[in-house]
Amino acid sequence: MKKLLFSLIALTFCAVVSSYAQQKKYAMYAMGFYNLENLFDTCHDEGKRDYDFLPTGSYKWNGLKYSNKLSNMARVLSEMGTDRLPVGCAVIGVSEVENAKVLTDLCAQEPLAKRNMQFVHFEGVDKRGVDCGLLYNPALFSVDTTRTKLYPYIDEDTTFYTRGFLAVHGTIAKEDVCIIVTHLPSRLRPGDAKRVLGAEQITALIEKLRAENPNTKFVVMGDMNDDPTDRSMTKYMRGKENIEEVGKNDLFNPWISDLKKGTGTLLYNGAWNLFDQILVSQNMLDQTKKRDYSSLRYFKHQIFRRDYLFQTEGKYKGNPKRTHAGGQWLNGYADHLPVIMYMLKEVTE
C-alpha cells in the first residue's frame, strides 16, 4: 500500500536580506538534497532485500547503530542551509531511505522536530527497499497533496526495478513549484542506457506537468549516478551550464562549473564525482542580468561541507565518512555530500 504523509500547514516565515543600494528587501529560501546512504530500520520488510540491515545481517544492524545513524543524519539535515539562513532549508530531497518509518523516526530527532519538519514518501518498487522522499518545513513550504505522486520508472527490462520519480507539488513564497526527487539507476551495470532512459522520462514528465500548468516552476534534485557533464544530464535532461543558454525546455545545471573546478560530492579512486545535483527551470532564472528577483529565482548554490563529514585518518582519509567502510562500523554519515541551492524573491509587502 502506497503511503503519503503530509502536512497542510501553510505559514509564512523566511529570512529577509536587505539590499541597501537599491533599498530593496529579499526573502531567501534554501533547497537541499542528500543521499542518506542506507537509512534502514532493524526490521525486515516483506518482499525487500534488506537482510544486510538486520541484527543477523552482514552489518550487524542493531538499535544502537540505527539510533546513531538517525542522530547523525538529523545533524547534517538540520545544519544544511544555515550558512545563510538560521532556519535552514525549506525542503530537502533524500534518497536511500527504506520506508515511511525511518522518515518518521528521522523527523522525530530533536534538531528536526523543533522545526516541525514533515515529509512526503511513497513506497516504491526497488527490490533492495530504498526510496526517495522529501523533507520540508511547513512554515516555508506547503504541499499540494492532490497533485503530488510517485511516477514509476519505466523500463522494458522487467527484472530491473529502480526508484520512481517523486513529484511534490507545493507553494514556496506564494508560487507554484514542483520538486522532482530522483535517484537514477546505479553504475553497477555497464553503460549509461538506464540513466539516459531515466533522464528522458524526467524531461517528458516536466513537459507533461508544464502543459497542465504553464506557470509551474520546476526543481529537479537527486543522486543522478552521473556527473553533470555526462550525456544523460546534458543531452537528455537538457542541463545547461550558463544561465543565458537555458531555453524554455531546458534546465539550469550550475554543478557543471563546479565539477570543472575539480570539486564534487563523492570520491572514487581519488577523483571527485558530482552525482548529487539540483537543477531548475528557465522561469526560476534571472536572464536579464539586472538582479530581477520579482519572482522566486536562483541565487547561489553550494556543496555542503563540514569537517565532521570527512575521514581524518587511515586508508580513506579525505573521503566522506561513511557509516561502514572496510568491514568496520565508523559511526559516520554517508558516502555522498549534500548539495544546496538558494533562491531569492523580492519582498513587496
C-alpha positions in Angstrom: 0.0 0.0 0.0 1.4 3.3 -1.0 1.5 5.9 1.7 1.7 9.7 1.6 2.5 11.6 4.7 2.0 15.3 4.5 1.2 18.5 6.3 -1.4 21.0 5.4 0.1 23.8 7.4 0.9 26.8 5.4 2.7 29.6 7.3 4.9 32.5 6.1 8.4 32.6 7.5 11.7 33.4 5.8 14.9 35.2 6.2 15.0 38.7 4.8 18.1 40.1 3.1 18.4 43.8 2.6 20.0 45.5 -0.4 20.8 48.9 0.8 22.0 50.2 -2.6 18.6 49.6 -4.1 16.6 49.9 -0.9 15.0 46.5 -1.6 14.4 43.5 0.6 14.6 39.9 -0.4 13.3 36.7 1.1 15.8 33.9 0.8 14.9 30.2 0.7 17.1 27.1 0.6 16.5 23.8 -1.1 18.8 20.8 -0.5 19.4 17.2 -1.4 21.2 14.5 0.5 21.8 10.8 -0.2 21.5 9.3 3.3 23.3 6.1 2.3 21.2 3.2 3.6 18.9 4.6 6.2 17.3 1.3 7.2 15.5 0.3 10.3 16.3 -3.0 12.0 13.2 -4.9 10.9 12.6 -7.0 7.7 10.1 -5.5 5.2 8.3 -8.3 3.3 9.4 -8.6 -0.3 12.5 -6.4 0.2 16.2 -7.4 0.2 17.1 -5.7 3.4 18.8 -8.6 5.0 22.2 -6.9 5.4 20.5 -4.4 7.7 19.1 -6.8 10.2 20.8 -7.7 13.6 21.7 -11.0 11.9 22.9 -9.4 8.7 26.4 -8.6 7.4 26.3 -5.1 9.0 25.0 -6.5 12.4 22.5 -3.6 12.2 21.0 -3.1 15.6 19.2 -0.5 17.7 22.4 1.3 18.7 23.6 1.7 15.1 20.2 2.7 13.9 19.7 5.4 16.6 23.2 6.8 15.9 22.5 6.9 12.2 19.3 8.8 12.8 21.1 11.3 15.0 23.9 11.8 12.5 21.6 12.3 9.6 19.5 14.8 11.6 22.6 16.8 12.5 23.5 17.2 8.8 20.0 17.9 7.6 19.4 20.5 10.3 22.6 22.3 9.5 22.1 22.4 5.8 21.4 26.0 4.6 22.4 27.5 8.0 25.5 29.2 6.5 23.0 31.8 5.1 19.7 31.0 6.9 19.3 30.3 10.6 16.1 28.3 9.9 17.9 26.0 7.4 16.3 24.5 4.3 12.7 24.9 3.3 12.8 21.5 1.5 15.4 18.7 1.4 15.1 15.8 -1.0 16.6 12.5 0.3 17.4 9.1 -1.2 18.2 5.7 0.1 15.5 5.7 2.8 13.9 2.3 3.5 10.3 3.3 4.3 8.0 5.8 6.0 9.0 4.6 9.4 12.6 5.7 9.1 11.5 9.1 8.0 9.1 9.3 10.9 11.9 8.4 13.3 14.2 10.9 11.5 11.8 13.8 11.8 11.4 13.0 15.5 15.1 13.8 16.1 15.4 16.9 18.2 17.0 19.3 15.7 14.4 18.5 13.1 11.4 18.1 15.5 11.9 21.6 16.8 11.3 22.9 13.2 8.3 20.6 12.9 9.9 19.0 9.8 7.4 16.9 7.8 7.9 14.5 4.9 6.4 13.1 1.7 7.1 9.5 0.9 5.6 6.7 -1.3 6.6 3.1 -1.1 8.5 2.2 -4.3 9.3 -1.0 -6.1 13.0 -1.0 -5.6 13.9 -4.6 -4.6 16.6 -3.5 -2.2 14.0 -1.5 -0.4 15.3 2.1 -0.9 13.1 5.0 -1.9 13.3 8.8 -2.3 11.5 11.2 0.0 11.1 14.9 0.6 11.5 16.6 4.0 10.0 20.0 4.3 9.5 22.8 6.8 5.7 23.6 6.8 6.5 27.2 7.7 8.1 27.6 4.3 6.6 25.0 2.0 3.0 23.8 1.8 2.3 20.6 -0.1 -0.5 20.2 -2.7 -1.5 16.7 -1.9 -3.9 16.4 -4.8 -1.1 16.6 -7.4 1.8 15.0 -5.5 2.6 11.5 -6.6 5.2 8.9 -7.4 5.7 8.4 -11.1 7.1 4.9 -12.0 10.4 4.4 -13.7 9.5 2.7 -17.0 11.9 0.0 -18.3 11.4 -2.7 -20.8 13.6 -5.0 -18.7 11.0 -6.1 -16.1 13.7 -7.8 -14.0 15.3 -4.4 -13.2 13.4 -2.1 -10.9 14.5 1.2 -9.6 13.2 4.2 -7.7 10.4 6.2 -9.2 10.3 9.9 -9.7 8.7 11.6 -6.6 6.9 14.8 -7.9 5.9 17.0 -5.0 3.7 20.0 -5.9 3.5 22.8 -3.5 3.9 26.5 -2.7 7.0 28.5 -1.7 6.8 32.3 -1.5 3.2 32.1 -2.8 4.5 30.5 -6.0 3.6 27.1 -7.6 6.7 24.9 -7.5 7.1 21.2 -8.5 10.0 19.4 -6.9 11.1 16.2 -8.6 13.3 14.0 -6.4 15.1 11.2 -8.2 17.8 8.5 -7.7 18.7 7.4 -11.2 19.9 3.8 -11.8 23.3 2.8 -10.5 26.5 2.2 -12.4 26.7 -1.5 -11.4 25.7 -2.3 -14.9 27.9 -1.3 -17.8 26.9 1.7 -19.9 24.6 4.6 -19.2 21.4 3.5 -21.0 19.4 3.2 -17.8 20.3 6.7 -16.7 19.7 8.1 -20.1 16.2 6.5 -20.0 15.6 8.0 -16.6 16.7 11.4 -17.7 14.4 11.2 -20.8 11.5 10.3 -18.5 12.1 13.2 -16.2 12.2 15.6 -19.2 8.9 14.1 -20.5 7.3 14.4 -17.1 8.2 18.1 -16.9 6.7 18.7 -20.3 3.5 16.9 -19.2 3.2 18.8 -16.0 4.1 22.1 -17.7 1.3 21.6 -20.2 -1.1 21.2 -17.2 0.1 24.4 -15.6 2.5 26.6 -17.7 3.3 28.8 -14.7 4.8 26.0 -12.6 8.4 26.3 -11.6 10.4 23.1 -11.6 13.2 21.9 -9.4 14.9 18.5 -10.2 17.1 17.1 -7.4 18.7 13.8 -6.8 21.6 11.4 -7.0 21.9 11.1 -10.8 24.7 8.5 -10.7 26.2 10.5 -13.5 28.3 13.7 -13.5 26.6 16.9 -14.7 28.8 16.7 -17.8 27.6 13.2 -18.8 25.2 12.9 -21.7 22.3 11.8 -19.5 22.4 15.2 -17.9 23.5 17.5 -20.8 21.6 15.9 -23.7 18.7 14.1 -22.2 17.9 16.1 -19.1 18.9 19.2 -21.1 21.1 20.7 -18.4 22.9 23.9 -19.3 25.9 25.3 -17.6 25.2 29.0 -18.3 22.0 30.9 -17.4 21.8 32.7 -20.7 21.8 29.4 -22.6 18.8 28.0 -20.8 15.7 27.8 -23.1 12.1 27.1 -22.2 12.5 23.3 -22.3 16.0 23.3 -20.7 17.2 23.2 -17.1 20.0 25.2 -15.5 22.7 23.0 -14.0 25.3 25.1 -12.1 27.1 22.0 -10.9 28.8 21.6 -14.3 31.1 24.6 -13.4 31.8 23.1 -10.0 32.9 19.7 -11.5 35.2 21.5 -14.0 36.9 23.2 -11.0 37.7 19.7 -9.6 35.2 19.5 -6.8 32.4 17.1 -6.2 30.1 15.2 -3.8 31.8 11.8 -3.7 35.3 10.4 -4.1 36.1 7.3 -6.2 39.7 6.1 -6.6 40.9 9.5 -5.5 38.9 11.6 -8.0 35.7 13.6 -7.3 32.4 12.9 -9.0 29.4 15.2 -8.7 26.4 12.9 -8.8 24.3 14.9 -6.4 22.7 17.8 -8.3 19.8 20.3 -8.2 18.6 21.8 -11.5 15.9 24.5 -12.1 13.7 25.5 -15.0 14.1 28.7 -17.0 11.3 30.5 -15.1 13.5 30.3 -12.0 16.3 32.3 -13.5 17.1 36.0 -13.9 18.3 36.1 -17.5 18.2 39.9 -17.7 21.4 40.2 -15.6 19.6 43.1 -13.8 19.2 41.2 -10.5 15.5 40.8 -11.1 14.1 38.8 -8.2 10.5 39.9 -8.6 9.6 36.2 -8.5 11.3 33.3 -6.9 14.7 32.8 -8.7 18.0 31.1 -8.4 20.7 33.0 -6.4 23.5 30.7 -5.3 24.4 27.0 -4.9 26.7 25.2 -2.5 28.2 21.8 -1.7 27.7 21.4 2.0 30.9 20.7 3.8 31.7 20.2 7.5 34.9 18.8 8.9 33.0 16.1 10.7 31.7 14.7 7.4 35.2 13.6 6.3 37.6 10.8 7.3 40.6 12.3 9.1 42.9 9.3 9.1 43.6 5.9 7.6 43.1 4.5 4.2 40.1 6.6 3.5 41.4 9.9 4.8 39.8 12.8 2.9 36.8 10.8 1.8 33.3 11.4 3.1 32.9 9.5 6.4 30.5 6.6 5.9 28.5 4.6 8.4 30.5 1.4 7.4 33.7 1.1 5.5 36.3 -1.7 5.1 34.0 -4.0 7.2 34.0 -1.7 10.2 31.3 0.5 11.7 32.6 4.0 11.6 29.5 5.7 13.0 29.8 8.2 10.2 27.3 9.8 7.9 27.2 9.0 4.2 29.4 8.4 1.1 27.9 11.5 -0.5 28.0 15.2 0.5 24.8 17.2 0.5 24.1 20.0 -2.0 22.1 23.2 -1.5 20.5 25.8 -3.8 19.4 29.3 -2.6 16.5 31.3 -4.0 15.6 34.9 -3.7 12.3 36.8 -4.0 11.8 40.5 -3.6 9.6 41.4 -0.6 7.0 43.9 -1.7 4.6 43.9 1.2 
